Amino acid sequence: MDQLEFFDIPSPCIGVCQSGKSGYCTGCFRSRDERLYWNQATPYAKRIIIKACQRRKSIAQRKKNSDAAATTPKQTDLFD
């Protein structure tokens, strides 16, 4: 059931607007259709899109951190 919204839900756009390898925007993590139809979406749909974007962003950050950890050489101890 849709909840009554008193205020419009703002777009999660941060002005980067570039598609990454996965097809999602590298700034807000929305798909092309989510960006295209944002203004026509219901408040309920907008909340779902924002939650999906947050989930995509956390997955991308975890992947980035694990890739950086795998490629960064470990510093050896000077006194070993």
PyMOL Python script that loads the backbone (N, CA, C, O; Angstrom):
from pymol import cmd

cmd.read_pdbstr("""\
ATOM      1  N   MET A   1       0.842  -1.182   0.000  1.00  0.00           N
ATOM      2  CA  MET A   1       0.000   0.000   0.000  1.00  0.00           C
ATOM      3  C   MET A   1       0.883   1.240   0.000  1.00  0.00           C
ATOM      4  O   MET A   1       1.859   1.316   0.747  1.00  0.00           O
ATOM      5  N   ASP A   2       0.542   2.197  -0.829  1.00  0.00           N
ATOM      6  CA  ASP A   2       1.303   3.444  -0.874  1.00  0.00           C
ATOM      7  C   ASP A   2       1.054   4.275   0.365  1.00  0.00           C
ATOM      8  O   ASP A   2      -0.071   4.382   0.853  1.00  0.00           O
ATOM      9  N   GLN A   3       2.127   4.859   0.861  1.00  0.00           N
ATOM     10  CA  GLN A   3       2.051   5.737   2.016  1.00  0.00           C
ATOM     11  C   GLN A   3       1.862   7.164   1.527  1.00  0.00           C
ATOM     12  O   GLN A   3       2.418   7.549   0.498  1.00  0.00           O
ATOM     13  N   LEU A   4       1.088   7.944   2.250  1.00  0.00           N
ATOM     14  CA  LEU A   4       0.874   9.343   1.891  1.00  0.00           C
ATOM     15  C   LEU A   4       2.169  10.115   2.089  1.00  0.00           C
ATOM     16  O   LEU A   4       2.748  10.100   3.175  1.00  0.00           O
ATOM     17  N   GLU A   5       2.616  10.780   1.050  1.00  0.00           N
ATOM     18  CA  GLU A   5       3.855  11.555   1.098  1.00  0.00           C
ATOM     19  C   GLU A   5       3.523  13.040   1.137  1.00  0.00           C
ATOM     20  O   GLU A   5       2.768  13.537   0.301  1.00  0.00           O
ATOM     21  N   PHE A   6       4.088  13.745   2.108  1.00  0.00           N
ATOM     22  CA  PHE A   6       3.873  15.180   2.214  1.00  0.00           C
ATOM     23  C   PHE A   6       4.907  15.965   1.407  1.00  0.00           C
ATOM     24  O   PHE A   6       4.643  17.083   0.966  1.00  0.00           O
ATOM     25  N   PHE A   7       6.081  15.371   1.218  1.00  0.00           N
ATOM     26  CA  PHE A   7       7.153  16.037   0.484  1.00  0.00           C
ATOM     27  C   PHE A   7       7.624  15.123  -0.637  1.00  0.00           C
ATOM     28  O   PHE A   7       7.614  13.899  -0.504  1.00  0.00           O
ATOM     29  N   ASP A   8       8.033  15.730  -1.735  1.00  0.00           N
ATOM     30  CA  ASP A   8       8.545  14.960  -2.850  1.00  0.00           C
ATOM     31  C   ASP A   8       9.891  14.353  -2.467  1.00  0.00           C
ATOM     32  O   ASP A   8      10.689  14.986  -1.775  1.00  0.00           O
ATOM     33  N   ILE A   9      10.139  13.135  -2.913  1.00  0.00           N
ATOM     34  CA  ILE A   9      11.404  12.463  -2.641  1.00  0.00           C
ATOM     35  C   ILE A   9      12.420  12.965  -3.661  1.00  0.00           C
ATOM     36  O   ILE A   9      12.208  12.807  -4.864  1.00  0.00           O
ATOM     37  N   PRO A  10      13.512  13.565  -3.209  1.00  0.00           N
ATOM     38  CA  PRO A  10      14.478  14.126  -4.159  1.00  0.00           C
ATOM     39  C   PRO A  10      15.261  13.045  -4.883  1.00  0.00           C
ATOM     40  O   PRO A  10      15.414  11.930  -4.386  1.00  0.00           O
ATOM     41  N   SER A  11      15.744  13.385  -6.044  1.00  0.00           N
ATOM     42  CA  SER A  11      16.563  12.479  -6.838  1.00  0.00           C
ATOM     43  C   SER A  11      17.896  12.244  -6.130  1.00  0.00           C
ATOM     44  O   SER A  11      18.450  13.173  -5.543  1.00  0.00           O
ATOM     45  N   PRO A  12      18.423  11.011  -6.175  1.00  0.00           N
ATOM     46  CA  PRO A  12      19.719  10.741  -5.557  1.00  0.00           C
ATOM     47  C   PRO A  12      20.907  11.176  -6.415  1.00  0.00           C
ATOM     48  O   PRO A  12      22.055  10.903  -6.065  1.00  0.00           O
ATOM     49  N   CYS A  13      20.642  11.843  -7.525  1.00  0.00           N
ATOM     50  CA  CYS A  13      21.693  12.279  -8.445  1.00  0.00           C
ATOM     51  C   CYS A  13      22.684  13.201  -7.735  1.00  0.00           C
ATOM     52  O   CYS A  13      22.296  14.116  -7.008  1.00  0.00           O
ATOM     53  N   ILE A  14      23.983  12.937  -7.965  1.00  0.00           N
ATOM     54  CA  ILE A  14      25.018  13.803  -7.400  1.00  0.00           C
ATOM     55  C   ILE A  14      25.792  14.533  -8.490  1.00  0.00           C
ATOM     56  O   ILE A  14      26.810  15.170  -8.219  1.00  0.00           O
ATOM     57  N   GLY A  15      25.300  14.436  -9.737  1.00  0.00           N
ATOM     58  CA  GLY A  15      25.879  15.195 -10.831  1.00  0.00           C
ATOM     59  C   GLY A  15      27.035  14.527 -11.553  1.00  0.00           C
ATOM     60  O   GLY A  15      27.683  15.173 -12.377  1.00  0.00           O
ATOM     61  N   VAL A  16      27.322  13.254 -11.276  1.00  0.00           N
ATOM     62  CA  VAL A  16      28.405  12.565 -11.964  1.00  0.00           C
ATOM     63  C   VAL A  16      27.924  12.077 -13.324  1.00  0.00           C
ATOM     64  O   VAL A  16      28.575  12.349 -14.333  1.00  0.00           O
ATOM     65  N   CYS A  17      26.823  11.376 -13.381  1.00  0.00           N
ATOM     66  CA  CYS A  17      26.130  10.964 -14.613  1.00  0.00           C
ATOM     67  C   CYS A  17      27.023  10.256 -15.627  1.00  0.00           C
ATOM     68  O   CYS A  17      27.130  10.682 -16.777  1.00  0.00           O
ATOM     69  N   GLN A  18      27.660   9.174 -15.191  1.00  0.00           N
ATOM     70  CA  GLN A  18      28.454   8.330 -16.076  1.00  0.00           C
ATOM     71  C   GLN A  18      28.075   6.886 -15.805  1.00  0.00           C
ATOM     72  O   GLN A  18      27.937   6.480 -14.651  1.00  0.00           O
ATOM     73  N   SER A  19      27.909   6.118 -16.856  1.00  0.00           N
ATOM     74  CA  SER A  19      27.583   4.700 -16.692  1.00  0.00           C
ATOM     75  C   SER A  19      28.852   3.900 -16.474  1.00  0.00           C
ATOM     76  O   SER A  19      29.850   4.078 -17.172  1.00  0.00           O
ATOM     77  N   GLY A  20      28.793   3.017 -15.495  1.00  0.00           N
ATOM     78  CA  GLY A  20      29.928   2.145 -15.212  1.00  0.00           C
ATOM     79  C   GLY A  20      29.843   0.865 -16.020  1.00  0.00           C
ATOM     80  O   GLY A  20      28.993   0.735 -16.901  1.00  0.00           O
ATOM     81  N   LYS A  21      30.731  -0.091 -15.719  1.00  0.00           N
ATOM     82  CA  LYS A  21      30.774  -1.364 -16.437  1.00  0.00           C
ATOM     83  C   LYS A  21      29.486  -2.157 -16.256  1.00  0.00           C
ATOM     84  O   LYS A  21      29.078  -2.891 -17.156  1.00  0.00           O
ATOM     85  N   SER A  22      28.844  -2.015 -15.100  1.00  0.00           N
ATOM     86  CA  SER A  22      27.628  -2.778 -14.818  1.00  0.00           C
ATOM     87  C   SER A  22      26.377  -2.134 -15.413  1.00  0.00           C
ATOM     88  O   SER A  22      25.300  -2.728 -15.375  1.00  0.00           O
ATOM     89  N   GLY A  23      26.508  -0.928 -15.961  1.00  0.00           N
ATOM     90  CA  GLY A  23      25.367  -0.248 -16.550  1.00  0.00           C
ATOM     91  C   GLY A  23      24.689   0.733 -15.621  1.00  0.00           C
ATOM     92  O   GLY A  23      23.765   1.441 -16.023  1.00  0.00           O
ATOM     93  N   TYR A  24      25.140   0.779 -14.389  1.00  0.00           N
ATOM     94  CA  TYR A  24      24.574   1.722 -13.422  1.00  0.00           C
ATOM     95  C   TYR A  24      25.416   2.987 -13.403  1.00  0.00           C
ATOM     96  O   TYR A  24      26.610   2.957 -13.704  1.00  0.00           O
ATOM     97  N   CYS A  25      24.784   4.099 -13.048  1.00  0.00           N
ATOM     98  CA  CYS A  25      25.484   5.369 -12.928  1.00  0.00           C
ATOM     99  C   CYS A  25      26.549   5.252 -11.838  1.00  0.00           C
ATOM    100  O   CYS A  25      26.281   4.697 -10.772  1.00  0.00           O
ATOM    101  N   THR A  26      27.742   5.763 -12.092  1.00  0.00           N
ATOM    102  CA  THR A  26      28.807   5.683 -11.098  1.00  0.00           C
ATOM    103  C   THR A  26      28.618   6.683  -9.966  1.00  0.00           C
ATOM    104  O   THR A  26      29.303   6.597  -8.947  1.00  0.00           O
ATOM    105  N   GLY A  27      27.708   7.619 -10.128  1.00  0.00           N
ATOM    106  CA  GLY A  27      27.450   8.599  -9.076  1.00  0.00           C
ATOM    107  C   GLY A  27      26.329   8.194  -8.144  1.00  0.00           C
ATOM    108  O   GLY A  27      26.500   8.180  -6.925  1.00  0.00           O
ATOM    109  N   CYS A  28      25.172   7.862  -8.719  1.00  0.00           N
ATOM    110  CA  CYS A  28      23.993   7.568  -7.888  1.00  0.00           C
ATOM    111  C   CYS A  28      23.592   6.096  -7.904  1.00  0.00           C
ATOM    112  O   CYS A  28      22.728   5.687  -7.129  1.00  0.00           O
ATOM    113  N   PHE A  29      24.206   5.294  -8.778  1.00  0.00           N
ATOM    114  CA  PHE A  29      23.967   3.850  -8.880  1.00  0.00           C
ATOM    115  C   PHE A  29      22.564   3.498  -9.352  1.00  0.00           C
ATOM    116  O   PHE A  29      22.046   2.432  -9.019  1.00  0.00           O
ATOM    117  N   ARG A  30      21.942   4.392 -10.130  1.00  0.00           N
ATOM    118  CA  ARG A  30      20.654   4.066 -10.744  1.00  0.00           C
ATOM    119  C   ARG A  30      20.886   3.528 -12.146  1.00  0.00           C
ATOM    120  O   ARG A  30      21.874   3.859 -12.802  1.00  0.00           O
ATOM    121  N   SER A  31      19.950   2.686 -12.593  1.00  0.00           N
ATOM    122  CA  SER A  31      20.013   2.182 -13.964  1.00  0.00           C
ATOM    123  C   SER A  31      19.535   3.287 -14.909  1.00  0.00           C
ATOM    124  O   SER A  31      19.030   4.322 -14.473  1.00  0.00           O
ATOM    125  N   ARG A  32      19.701   3.048 -16.186  1.00  0.00           N
ATOM    126  CA  ARG A  32      19.273   4.040 -17.176  1.00  0.00           C
ATOM    127  C   ARG A  32      17.775   4.305 -17.060  1.00  0.00           C
ATOM    128  O   ARG A  32      17.349   5.459 -17.068  1.00  0.00           O
ATOM    129  N   ASP A  33      16.969   3.238 -16.952  1.00  0.00           N
ATOM    130  CA  ASP A  33      15.516   3.409 -16.843  1.00  0.00           C
ATOM    131  C   ASP A  33      15.124   4.107 -15.541  1.00  0.00           C
ATOM    132  O   ASP A  33      14.199   4.918 -15.523  1.00  0.00           O
ATOM    133  N   GLU A  34      15.822   3.794 -14.459  1.00  0.00           N
ATOM    134  CA  GLU A  34      15.525   4.459 -13.181  1.00  0.00           C
ATOM    135  C   GLU A  34      15.806   5.949 -13.272  1.00  0.00           C
ATOM    136  O   GLU A  34      15.068   6.750 -12.698  1.00  0.00           O
ATOM    137  N   ARG A  35      16.851   6.330 -13.977  1.00  0.00           N
ATOM    138  CA  ARG A  35      17.149   7.759 -14.165  1.00  0.00           C
ATOM    139  C   ARG A  35      16.142   8.402 -15.100  1.00  0.00           C
ATOM    140  O   ARG A  35      15.679   9.516 -14.854  1.00  0.00           O
ATOM    141  N   LEU A  36      15.800   7.695 -16.181  1.00  0.00           N
ATOM    142  CA  LEU A  36      14.911   8.237 -17.204  1.00  0.00           C
ATOM    143  C   LEU A  36      13.499   8.473 -16.671  1.00  0.00           C
ATOM    144  O   LEU A  36      12.886   9.496 -16.976  1.00  0.00           O
ATOM    145  N   TYR A  37      12.983   7.543 -15.886  1.00  0.00           N
ATOM    146  CA  TYR A  37      11.593   7.623 -15.427  1.00  0.00           C
ATOM    147  C   TYR A  37      11.444   8.079 -13.977  1.00  0.00           C
ATOM    148  O   TYR A  37      10.400   7.856 -13.366  1.00  0.00           O
ATOM    149  N   TRP A  38      12.470   8.711 -13.425  1.00  0.00           N
ATOM    150  CA  TRP A  38      12.410   9.151 -12.029  1.00  0.00           C
ATOM    151  C   TRP A  38      11.230  10.074 -11.771  1.00  0.00           C
ATOM    152  O   TRP A  38      10.522   9.895 -10.780  1.00  0.00           O
ATOM    153  N   ASN A  39      11.003  11.043 -12.622  1.00  0.00           N
ATOM    154  CA  ASN A  39       9.934  12.026 -12.391  1.00  0.00           C
ATOM    155  C   ASN A  39       8.536  11.423 -12.519  1.00  0.00           C
ATOM    156  O   ASN A  39       7.584  11.968 -11.962  1.00  0.00           O
ATOM    157  N   GLN A  40       8.394  10.317 -13.236  1.00  0.00           N
ATOM    158  CA  GLN A  40       7.088   9.678 -13.380  1.00  0.00           C
ATOM    159  C   GLN A  40       6.843   8.608 -12.306  1.00  0.00           C
ATOM    160  O   GLN A  40       5.718   8.129 -12.165  1.00  0.00           O
ATOM    161  N   ALA A  41       7.867   8.234 -11.561  1.00  0.00           N
ATOM    162  CA  ALA A  41       7.751   7.165 -10.566  1.00  0.00           C
ATOM    163  C   ALA A  41       6.920   7.628  -9.367  1.00  0.00           C
ATOM    164  O   ALA A  41       6.918   8.807  -9.012  1.00  0.00           O
ATOM    165  N   THR A  42       6.223   6.682  -8.760  1.00  0.00           N
ATOM    166  CA  THR A  42       5.458   6.972  -7.540  1.00  0.00           C
ATOM    167  C   THR A  42       6.435   7.103  -6.381  1.00  0.00           C
ATOM    168  O   THR A  42       7.560   6.610  -6.467  1.00  0.00           O
ATOM    169  N   PRO A  43       6.026   7.757  -5.300  1.00  0.00           N
ATOM    170  CA  PRO A  43       6.908   7.850  -4.127  1.00  0.00           C
ATOM    171  C   PRO A  43       7.350   6.471  -3.609  1.00  0.00           C
ATOM    172  O   PRO A  43       8.486   6.306  -3.164  1.00  0.00           O
ATOM    173  N   TYR A  44       6.445   5.485  -3.671  1.00  0.00           N
ATOM    174  CA  TYR A  44       6.786   4.128  -3.249  1.00  0.00           C
ATOM    175  C   TYR A  44       7.903   3.561  -4.120  1.00  0.00           C
ATOM    176  O   TYR A  44       8.855   2.974  -3.607  1.00  0.00           O
ATOM    177  N   ALA A  45       7.789   3.734  -5.427  1.00  0.00           N
ATOM    178  CA  ALA A  45       8.820   3.257  -6.351  1.00  0.00           C
ATOM    179  C   ALA A  45      10.140   3.990  -6.128  1.00  0.00           C
ATOM    180  O   ALA A  45      11.206   3.382  -6.217  1.00  0.00           O
ATOM    181  N   LYS A  46      10.080   5.270  -5.843  1.00  0.00           N
ATOM    182  CA  LYS A  46      11.293   6.051  -5.585  1.00  0.00           C
ATOM    183  C   LYS A  46      12.018   5.533  -4.344  1.00  0.00           C
ATOM    184  O   LYS A  46      13.247   5.463  -4.332  1.00  0.00           O
ATOM    185  N   ARG A  47      11.277   5.173  -3.309  1.00  0.00           N
ATOM    186  CA  ARG A  47      11.902   4.633  -2.096  1.00  0.00           C
ATOM    187  C   ARG A  47      12.579   3.297  -2.397  1.00  0.00           C
ATOM    188  O   ARG A  47      13.671   3.027  -1.897  1.00  0.00           O
ATOM    189  N   ILE A  48      11.939   2.467  -3.208  1.00  0.00           N
ATOM    190  CA  ILE A  48      12.525   1.183  -3.586  1.00  0.00           C
ATOM    191  C   ILE A  48      13.803   1.405  -4.400  1.00  0.00           C
ATOM    192  O   ILE A  48      14.801   0.716  -4.190  1.00  0.00           O
ATOM    193  N   ILE A  49      13.772   2.361  -5.324  1.00  0.00           N
ATOM    194  CA  ILE A  49      14.945   2.671  -6.147  1.00  0.00           C
ATOM    195  C   ILE A  49      16.089   3.161  -5.265  1.00  0.00           C
ATOM    196  O   ILE A  49      17.233   2.750  -5.459  1.00  0.00           O
ATOM    197  N   ILE A  50      15.802   4.022  -4.313  1.00  0.00           N
ATOM    198  CA  ILE A  50      16.844   4.548  -3.423  1.00  0.00           C
ATOM    199  C   ILE A  50      17.464   3.430  -2.595  1.00  0.00           C
ATOM    200  O   ILE A  50      18.681   3.397  -2.414  1.00  0.00           O
ATOM    201  N   LYS A  51      16.641   2.513  -2.090  1.00  0.00           N
ATOM    202  CA  LYS A  51      17.185   1.376  -1.330  1.00  0.00           C
ATOM    203  C   LYS A  51      18.062   0.498  -2.216  1.00  0.00           C
ATOM    204  O   LYS A  51      19.109   0.018  -1.780  1.00  0.00           O
ATOM    205  N   ALA A  52      17.634   0.287  -3.463  1.00  0.00           N
ATOM    206  CA  ALA A  52      18.436  -0.503  -4.394  1.00  0.00           C
ATOM    207  C   ALA A  52      19.763   0.202  -4.685  1.00  0.00           C
ATOM    208  O   ALA A  52      20.802  -0.451  -4.782  1.00  0.00           O
ATOM    209  N   CYS A  53      19.735   1.508  -4.823  1.00  0.00           N
ATOM    210  CA  CYS A  53      20.959   2.280  -5.071  1.00  0.00           C
ATOM    211  C   CYS A  53      21.924   2.163  -3.896  1.00  0.00           C
ATOM    212  O   CYS A  53      23.130   2.011  -4.090  1.00  0.00           O
ATOM    213  N   GLN A  54      21.397   2.233  -2.688  1.00  0.00           N
ATOM    214  CA  GLN A  54      22.241   2.103  -1.496  1.00  0.00           C
ATOM    215  C   GLN A  54      22.880   0.721  -1.451  1.00  0.00           C
ATOM    216  O   GLN A  54      24.053   0.586  -1.104  1.00  0.00           O
ATOM    217  N   ARG A  55      22.106  -0.307  -1.802  1.00  0.00           N
ATOM    218  CA  ARG A  55      22.619  -1.668  -1.818  1.00  0.00           C
ATOM    219  C   ARG A  55      23.712  -1.811  -2.891  1.00  0.00           C
ATOM    220  O   ARG A  55      24.757  -2.410  -2.636  1.00  0.00           O
ATOM    221  N   ARG A  56      23.472  -1.267  -4.076  1.00  0.00           N
ATOM    222  CA  ARG A  56      24.464  -1.330  -5.158  1.00  0.00           C
ATOM    223  C   ARG A  56      25.744  -0.594  -4.780  1.00  0.00           C
ATOM    224  O   ARG A  56      26.845  -1.056  -5.081  1.00  0.00           O
ATOM    225  N   LYS A  57      25.598   0.545  -4.124  1.00  0.00           N
ATOM    226  CA  LYS A  57      26.762   1.329  -3.724  1.00  0.00           C
ATOM    227  C   LYS A  57      27.597   0.571  -2.703  1.00  0.00           C
ATOM    228  O   LYS A  57      28.824   0.549  -2.806  1.00  0.00           O
ATOM    229  N   SER A  58      26.951  -0.056  -1.713  1.00  0.00           N
ATOM    230  CA  SER A  58      27.713  -0.788  -0.701  1.00  0.00           C
ATOM    231  C   SER A  58      28.419  -1.991  -1.319  1.00  0.00           C
ATOM    232  O   SER A  58      29.540  -2.314  -0.925  1.00  0.00           O
ATOM    233  N   ILE A  59      27.784  -2.659  -2.280  1.00  0.00           N
ATOM    234  CA  ILE A  59      28.425  -3.780  -2.969  1.00  0.00           C
ATOM    235  C   ILE A  59      29.636  -3.289  -3.761  1.00  0.00           C
ATOM    236  O   ILE A  59      30.692  -3.920  -3.735  1.00  0.00           O
ATOM    237  N   ALA A  60      29.489  -2.179  -4.455  1.00  0.00           N
ATOM    238  CA  ALA A  60      30.589  -1.621  -5.247  1.00  0.00           C
ATOM    239  C   ALA A  60      31.749  -1.200  -4.350  1.00  0.00           C
ATOM    240  O   ALA A  60      32.910  -1.405  -4.703  1.00  0.00           O
ATOM    241  N   GLN A  61      31.445  -0.614  -3.194  1.00  0.00           N
ATOM    242  CA  GLN A  61      32.513  -0.196  -2.280  1.00  0.00           C
ATOM    243  C   GLN A  61      33.245  -1.400  -1.693  1.00  0.00           C
ATOM    244  O   GLN A  61      34.469  -1.377  -1.560  1.00  0.00           O
ATOM    245  N   ARG A  62      32.496  -2.462  -1.338  1.00  0.00           N
ATOM    246  CA  ARG A  62      33.140  -3.675  -0.819  1.00  0.00           C
ATOM    247  C   ARG A  62      34.046  -4.291  -1.882  1.00  0.00           C
ATOM    248  O   ARG A  62      35.159  -4.723  -1.583  1.00  0.00           O
ATOM    249  N   LYS A  63      33.563  -4.326  -3.121  1.00  0.00           N
ATOM    250  CA  LYS A  63      34.368  -4.881  -4.212  1.00  0.00           C
ATOM    251  C   LYS A  63      35.615  -4.035  -4.444  1.00  0.00           C
ATOM    252  O   LYS A  63      36.704  -4.571  -4.652  1.00  0.00           O
ATOM    253  N   LYS A  64      35.457  -2.727  -4.410  1.00  0.00           N
ATOM    254  CA  LYS A  64      36.592  -1.830  -4.606  1.00  0.00           C
ATOM    255  C   LYS A  64      37.618  -2.010  -3.493  1.00  0.00           C
ATOM    256  O   LYS A  64      38.821  -2.039  -3.754  1.00  0.00           O
ATOM    257  N   ASN A  65      37.149  -2.132  -2.256  1.00  0.00           N
ATOM    258  CA  ASN A  65      38.060  -2.309  -1.123  1.00  0.00           C
ATOM    259  C   ASN A  65      38.778  -3.648  -1.189  1.00  0.00           C
ATOM    260  O   ASN A  65      39.966  -3.726  -0.876  1.00  0.00           O
ATOM    261  N   SER A  66      38.074  -4.704  -1.592  1.00  0.00           N
ATOM    262  CA  SER A  66      38.715  -6.016  -1.680  1.00  0.00           C
ATOM    263  C   SER A  66      39.710  -6.054  -2.833  1.00  0.00           C
ATOM    264  O   SER A  66      40.758  -6.691  -2.721  1.00  0.00           O
ATOM    265  N   ASP A  67      39.398  -5.380  -3.942  1.00  0.00           N
ATOM    266  CA  ASP A  67      40.333  -5.317  -5.071  1.00  0.00           C
ATOM    267  C   ASP A  67      41.575  -4.525  -4.688  1.00  0.00           C
ATOM    268  O   ASP A  67      42.688  -4.895  -5.063  1.00  0.00           O
ATOM    269  N   ALA A  68      41.394  -3.447  -3.950  1.00  0.00           N
ATOM    270  CA  ALA A  68      42.530  -2.620  -3.528  1.00  0.00           C
ATOM    271  C   ALA A  68      43.404  -3.387  -2.543  1.00  0.00           C
ATOM    272  O   ALA A  68      44.630  -3.284  -2.594  1.00  0.00           O
ATOM    273  N   ALA A  69      42.791  -4.150  -1.655  1.00  0.00           N
ATOM    274  CA  ALA A  69      43.555  -4.926  -0.680  1.00  0.00           C
ATOM    275  C   ALA A  69      44.334  -6.041  -1.360  1.00  0.00           C
ATOM    276  O   ALA A  69      45.441  -6.375  -0.938  1.00  0.00           O
ATOM    277  N   ALA A  70      43.763  -6.617  -2.408  1.00  0.00           N
ATOM    278  CA  ALA A  70      44.429  -7.710  -3.116  1.00  0.00           C
ATOM    279  C   ALA A  70      45.605  -7.214  -3.950  1.00  0.00           C
ATOM    280  O   ALA A  70      46.578  -7.947  -4.128  1.00  0.00           O
ATOM    281  N   THR A  71      45.540  -5.996  -4.461  1.00  0.00           N
ATOM    282  CA  THR A  71      46.605  -5.484  -5.324  1.00  0.00           C
ATOM    283  C   THR A  71      47.652  -4.694  -4.557  1.00  0.00           C
ATOM    284  O   THR A  71      48.749  -4.475  -5.070  1.00  0.00           O
ATOM    285  N   THR A  72      47.342  -4.262  -3.346  1.00  0.00           N
ATOM    286  CA  THR A  72      48.291  -3.494  -2.553  1.00  0.00           C
ATOM    287  C   THR A  72      49.261  -4.450  -1.868  1.00  0.00           C
ATOM    288  O   THR A  72      48.832  -5.319  -1.109  1.00  0.00           O
ATOM    289  N   PRO A  73      50.553  -4.307  -2.122  1.00  0.00           N
ATOM    290  CA  PRO A  73      51.497  -5.200  -1.465  1.00  0.00           C
ATOM    291  C   PRO A  73      51.564  -4.904   0.034  1.00  0.00           C
ATOM    292  O   PRO A  73      51.446  -3.757   0.464  1.00  0.00           O
ATOM    293  N   LYS A  74      51.754  -5.951   0.802  1.00  0.00           N
ATOM    294  CA  LYS A  74      51.860  -5.799   2.241  1.00  0.00           C
ATOM    295  C   LYS A  74      53.251  -5.268   2.569  1.00  0.00           C
ATOM    296  O   LYS A  74      54.244  -5.680   1.970  1.00  0.00           O
ATOM    297  N   GLN A  75      53.305  -4.359   3.519  1.00  0.00           N
ATOM    298  CA  GLN A  75      54.585  -3.824   3.945  1.00  0.00           C
ATOM    299  C   GLN A  75      55.246  -4.846   4.869  1.00  0.00           C
ATOM    300  O   GLN A  75      54.636  -5.329   5.823  1.00  0.00           O
ATOM    301  N   THR A  76      56.473  -5.157   4.573  1.00  0.00           N
ATOM    302  CA  THR A  76      57.179  -6.123   5.402  1.00  0.00           C
ATOM    303  C   THR A  76      57.738  -5.439   6.633  1.00  0.00           C
ATOM    304  O   THR A  76      57.980  -4.232   6.645  1.00  0.00           O
ATOM    305  N   ASP A  77      57.935  -6.234   7.660  1.00  0.00           N
ATOM    306  CA  ASP A  77      58.470  -5.701   8.901  1.00  0.00           C
ATOM    307  C   ASP A  77      59.963  -5.475   8.733  1.00  0.00           C
ATOM    308  O   ASP A  77      60.666  -6.347   8.223  1.00  0.00           O
ATOM    309  N   LEU A  78      60.438  -4.358   9.140  1.00  0.00           N
ATOM    310  CA  LEU A  78      61.826  -3.988   8.990  1.00  0.00           C
ATOM    311  C   LEU A  78      62.753  -4.874   9.822  1.00  0.00           C
ATOM    312  O   LEU A  78      63.908  -5.075   9.447  1.00  0.00           O
ATOM    313  N   PHE A  79      62.274  -5.396  10.927  1.00  0.00           N
ATOM    314  CA  PHE A  79      63.111  -6.131  11.859  1.00  0.00           C
ATOM    315  C   PHE A  79      62.928  -7.643  11.787  1.00  0.00           C
ATOM    316  O   PHE A  79      63.301  -8.341  12.730  1.00  0.00           O
ATOM    317  N   ASP A  80      62.369  -8.167  10.709  1.00  0.00           N
ATOM    318  CA  ASP A  80      62.231  -9.627  10.550  1.00  0.00           C
ATOM    319  C   ASP A  80      63.467 -10.256  10.004  1.00  0.00           C
ATOM    320  O   ASP A  80      63.508 -11.472   9.815  1.00  0.00           O
TER     321      ASP A  80
END
""", "prot")
cmd.dss("prot")
cmd.show_as("cartoon", "prot")
cmd.util.cbc("prot")
cmd.orient("prot")
